[in-house]
């Protein structure tokens, strides 16, 4: 997984979630979707499940990537959240923040619907 700035028509490439995709390798494709192929998911299509008081341990259904919040950047109506899993590169998600004030360093689960996956060419 890596953060990739895409450039071209409709892809501004200047960060803040615009033009940014989370790229997952073929091993992640197999792990999360049972398909040996690289894929991409845009940050705005991913969901962060904050493990705060009163919430379940993880979101129901779909692939789950657990990690630690390492950075937050406010970008208008949403916040760009950088999540570092234990076993791979960080992902970037656009999310609404809970009322908690201590979010950096917290453990979260990231998930996405199957419809958010863009399979990449090349296997």
C-alpha positions as CSV (number, residue, x, y, z in Angstrom):
1,X,0.0,0.0,0.0
2,X,1.2,3.4,-0.8
3,X,-0.1,6.9,-1.2
4,X,0.0,7.9,-4.8
5,X,-0.6,11.4,-6.3
6,X,-2.4,10.8,-9.6
7,X,-2.1,13.5,-12.3
8,X,-4.2,13.9,-15.4
9,X,-7.8,15.0,-16.3
10,X,-9.8,15.4,-13.2
11,X,-6.9,14.6,-10.9
12,X,-5.5,17.7,-9.3
13,X,-2.6,16.0,-7.7
14,X,-2.1,18.6,-5.0
15,X,-3.0,16.6,-1.9
16,X,-5.7,17.2,0.6
17,X,-7.4,14.0,-0.6
18,X,-8.0,15.4,-4.1
19,X,-6.2,13.2,-6.7
20,X,-4.9,10.9,-4.0
21,X,-5.4,7.1,-4.0
22,X,-4.4,4.3,-1.7
23,X,-2.7,1.7,-3.8
24,X,-2.6,-1.8,-2.5
25,X,-0.4,-4.6,-4.0
26,X,-1.5,-8.0,-5.2
27,X,-0.8,-9.6,-1.8
28,X,-3.3,-7.1,-0.3
29,X,-5.7,-7.9,-3.1
30,X,-5.5,-11.6,-2.1
31,X,-5.7,-10.8,1.7
32,X,-8.7,-8.4,1.5
33,X,-10.6,-9.5,-1.6
34,X,-9.4,-13.1,-2.4
35,X,-8.0,-11.8,-5.8
36,X,-4.3,-11.8,-6.6
37,X,-4.3,-8.3,-8.1
38,X,-3.3,-4.8,-7.1
39,X,-6.1,-2.3,-6.5
40,X,-6.8,1.3,-5.5
41,X,-9.3,2.9,-3.2
42,X,-9.8,6.7,-3.0
43,X,-9.7,8.2,0.5
44,X,-13.2,9.5,0.4
45,X,-14.5,6.0,-0.3
46,X,-12.9,4.5,2.9
47,X,-14.5,4.6,6.3
48,X,-12.8,5.0,9.7
49,X,-14.2,3.2,12.6
50,X,-13.0,5.0,15.7
51,X,-12.5,2.7,18.7
52,X,-14.0,5.1,21.2
53,X,-16.1,4.4,24.3
54,X,-19.4,2.9,23.4
55,X,-18.5,1.5,20.0
56,X,-17.9,-2.1,18.9
57,X,-14.4,-3.4,18.5
58,X,-14.6,-3.3,14.7
59,X,-17.0,-2.5,11.9
60,X,-19.2,-5.2,10.6
61,X,-18.5,-6.8,7.2
62,X,-16.0,-5.8,4.4
63,X,-12.3,-5.8,4.6
64,X,-10.8,-4.4,7.8
65,X,-7.4,-2.8,8.0
66,X,-6.4,-1.9,11.6
67,X,-3.8,0.7,12.4
68,X,-2.8,3.7,14.4
69,X,-3.7,7.3,13.6
70,X,-0.3,9.1,12.9
71,X,-1.5,12.4,11.4
72,X,-4.6,14.5,10.9
73,X,-5.1,17.4,8.4
74,X,-8.2,19.4,8.3
75,X,-9.4,19.9,4.7
76,X,-12.7,21.7,4.7
77,X,-15.7,19.6,5.6
78,X,-13.6,16.4,6.4
79,X,-10.3,15.6,7.9
80,X,-7.5,13.7,6.2
81,X,-6.5,10.9,8.5
82,X,-3.3,9.0,8.1
83,X,-3.5,5.4,9.4
84,X,-0.4,3.3,9.9
85,X,-1.1,-0.5,10.1
86,X,1.4,-2.7,11.8
87,X,2.3,-4.7,8.7
88,X,2.5,-2.3,5.8
89,X,2.5,1.3,4.5
90,X,0.1,3.9,5.7
91,X,-3.3,4.7,4.1
92,X,-5.0,8.1,3.9
93,X,-8.8,8.4,4.6
94,X,-11.1,11.4,4.5
95,X,-13.3,11.2,7.6
96,X,-15.5,13.0,10.0
97,X,-14.0,13.2,13.5
98,X,-15.6,12.0,16.7
99,X,-15.9,14.4,19.6
100,X,-12.8,12.9,21.2
101,X,-9.8,15.3,21.6
102,X,-7.0,12.7,21.8
103,X,-7.2,11.1,18.3
104,X,-3.5,10.9,17.4
105,X,-2.1,7.6,18.5
106,X,-5.5,6.0,18.7
107,X,-6.2,2.6,17.1
108,X,-8.8,2.6,14.4
109,X,-10.2,0.2,11.8
110,X,-10.4,1.2,8.2
111,X,-12.9,-0.4,5.8
112,X,-14.3,0.1,2.3
113,X,-17.1,-1.3,0.2
114,X,-16.4,-3.6,-2.7
115,X,-17.8,-1.0,-5.0
116,X,-14.9,1.4,-4.0
117,X,-12.2,-0.9,-5.3
118,X,-10.6,0.0,-8.7
119,X,-8.6,-3.1,-9.9
120,X,-5.3,-2.1,-11.5
121,X,-4.0,-3.6,-14.7
122,X,-1.1,-6.0,-14.7
123,X,-2.4,-8.8,-12.4
